């Protein structure tokens, strides 16, 4: 297990490059599984799926939901989102959030995005403690009191319940790599806060059937800042890990902001 603790903030994220392992694994699967399949029905089904994808009968969004172990043909509605998040807040954060969720001006659901409500009463330290009490996956933080170390947030539910939409990409926005927190600040990028990262992780864990965000990358939580202008980070390293953070000028290919599409 890769522990999330480290003695100093890094200019580049600490993570494994799994590209060689993954490519070897894919070749092994192709050789030992697909190469030995003789069932014509299996090939027929695969061929039919590929044909329908090519013709647009099966959409990329449906393929993405299937890959995430979700019903690819389920039609999500605002009502179904409210039902999901009401149960989510009750089970994970021990909160009755329904009244707050009903007040939000929800956008129409889109499989390419995640709509995440942030309910008044949440705080960084409280959410982290509740994640540990929920105990569905291990979680560690470099800091014992996250409420104290985070000095500034672009938005926070302490000011009232709100919602935020992000691209539905488990590894963060690829086009945001190699950009430092200082550069983001200069160009006006709005990204997720640390608290939003703490809510996104259990959301994705539930929706994906047990998978985790940022297994290969690090979430650059540029919506939150330390006193020196640096940004917190969150990732999966065999546990949900909130690290020490990154200096304002830190950047790298695996350090990625999750851009705010819209708030509601």
Secondary structure, 3 states (H helix, E strand, C coil): CCCCCCCCCCCCCCCCCCHHHHHHHHHHHHHHCHHHCCCHHHHHHHHHHHHHHHHCCCCHHHHHHHHCCCCCCCCCCHHHHHHHHHHHHHHHCCCCCHHHHHCCCCCCCCCCEEEEEECCCCCHHHHHHHHHHHCCCCEEECCCCHHHHCCEECCCHHHCCEEEEEECCCCCCHHHCCCCHHHHHHHCCCECCHHHHHHHHHHHHHHCCCCCCCCCCEEEECCEECCCCCEEEEEECCCEEECCCECCCCCCCCEECCECCEEC
